[in-house]
Amino acid sequence: MPQSPLFHDVVRDRHSVRRFLPTPVSDAVIRRVVEDAQHAPSNCNTQPWQVHIVSGGARDTLSQALLAADEAGRWTPDFSFATADFHGIYSERSRAQGAAYYQAIGVSRDAFDERRTASLFNLEFFGAPHVALLFMPAFGDSVRVAGDIGMYAQTFLLSLTAHGLGGIPQTMLGFYAETIRESLGIDPSLKMLFGISFGYPDESSDANSYRIGKAPLEESVTFHWQ
Ligand SMILES: Cc1cc2nc3c(=O)[nH]c(=O)nc-3n(C[C@H](O)[C@H](O)[C@H](O)COP(=O)(O)O)c2cc1C
């Protein structure tokens, strides 16, 4: 069966965007993206995503709250995360991704302050005018729910690409889950996995000048025929 050329291109065109134009996306287009994402599959069709889309003044206020929380050392992640937990090939890929990004934006390996500034740009949503914050109820050990959120997020990201937009999933936003819940009045029973900043990519930015490679299939897929 021939593959849809549109799908082939959208999947390959999607990439993480880390510098956006300030131009807002219209409400109608944002609505189309969330309508697409709503078709994501989930365990037992539970559709556990609770998505908060933050724009305009609320976006600016949230960014200030995140920067203040970081300044105060107020890290409140709902789920653990440490790149030190990666091992072997996963650690190598993680390091290669970091190196490619910092090289693209002209920050050297030992420029600690510049690296920190670049990292904090996460909390300004990389200049994006919108951010979608992905919350979920906690069931059991939350692993299955987190998988559902991943399904939602990729559908959301592909829809952004199909609409000529870009996005960046951000675990780093989840490090400030409590601050985000307080700022937006979100029920404490909802846990935050990550956010997606989105908008029109700034194609002229060095931050968007590179594409990270993907592993050859043999490293990920084993075919069992008989
Ligand atoms: C769940 C998730 C969380 C991520 N969190 C961050 C983040 O906090 N900051 C960041 O700059 N990139 C983040 N990324 C982007 C990854 O670095 C990126 O997806 C990866 O390097 C592959 O590049 P690509 O998206 O261009 O294919 C995240 C990606 C995923 C899927």
PDBQT file of the ligand as one rigid body, heavy atoms in Angstrom, charges set to zero:
ROOT
HETATM    1  C1  LIG A 301       9.206  14.171  26.635  1.00  0.00    +0.000 C 
HETATM    2  C2  LIG A 301      10.301  15.074  26.095  1.00  0.00    +0.000 A 
HETATM    3  C3  LIG A 301      10.844  16.040  26.909  1.00  0.00    +0.000 A 
HETATM    4  C4  LIG A 301      11.835  16.916  26.426  1.00  0.00    +0.000 A 
HETATM    5  N1  LIG A 301      12.319  17.908  27.228  1.00  0.00    +0.000 NA
HETATM    6  C5  LIG A 301      13.153  18.839  26.722  1.00  0.00    +0.000 A 
HETATM    7  C6  LIG A 301      13.531  19.960  27.513  1.00  0.00    +0.000 A 
HETATM    8  O1  LIG A 301      13.160  20.105  28.682  1.00  0.00    +0.000 OA
HETATM    9  N2  LIG A 301      14.328  20.911  26.937  1.00  0.00    +0.000 N 
HETATM   10  C7  LIG A 301      14.777  20.780  25.647  1.00  0.00    +0.000 A 
HETATM   11  O2  LIG A 301      15.489  21.675  25.170  1.00  0.00    +0.000 OA
HETATM   12  N3  LIG A 301      14.433  19.716  24.878  1.00  0.00    +0.000 NA
HETATM   13  C8  LIG A 301      13.610  18.757  25.371  1.00  0.00    +0.000 A 
HETATM   14  N4  LIG A 301      13.197  17.706  24.588  1.00  0.00    +0.000 N 
HETATM   15  C9  LIG A 301      13.589  17.652  23.177  1.00  0.00    +0.000 C 
HETATM   16  C10 LIG A 301      14.578  16.539  22.867  1.00  0.00    +0.000 C 
HETATM   17  O3  LIG A 301      15.888  16.964  23.188  1.00  0.00    +0.000 OA
HETATM   18  C11 LIG A 301      14.449  16.198  21.377  1.00  0.00    +0.000 C 
HETATM   19  O4  LIG A 301      13.166  15.667  21.123  1.00  0.00    +0.000 OA
HETATM   20  C12 LIG A 301      15.482  15.178  20.932  1.00  0.00    +0.000 C 
HETATM   21  O5  LIG A 301      16.779  15.702  21.039  1.00  0.00    +0.000 OA
HETATM   22  C13 LIG A 301      15.243  14.728  19.480  1.00  0.00    +0.000 C 
HETATM   23  O6  LIG A 301      15.252  15.844  18.629  1.00  0.00    +0.000 OA
HETATM   24  P1  LIG A 301      14.014  16.161  17.672  1.00  0.00    +0.000 P 
HETATM   25  O7  LIG A 301      12.821  16.451  18.555  1.00  0.00    +0.000 OA
HETATM   26  O8  LIG A 301      14.447  17.369  16.879  1.00  0.00    +0.000 OA
HETATM   27  O9  LIG A 301      13.773  14.940  16.826  1.00  0.00    +0.000 OA
HETATM   28  C14 LIG A 301      12.268  16.790  25.082  1.00  0.00    +0.000 A 
HETATM   29  C15 LIG A 301      11.724  15.780  24.276  1.00  0.00    +0.000 A 
HETATM   30  C16 LIG A 301      10.754  14.931  24.772  1.00  0.00    +0.000 A 
HETATM   31  C17 LIG A 301      10.159  13.879  23.872  1.00  0.00    +0.000 C 
ENDROOT
TORSDOF 0
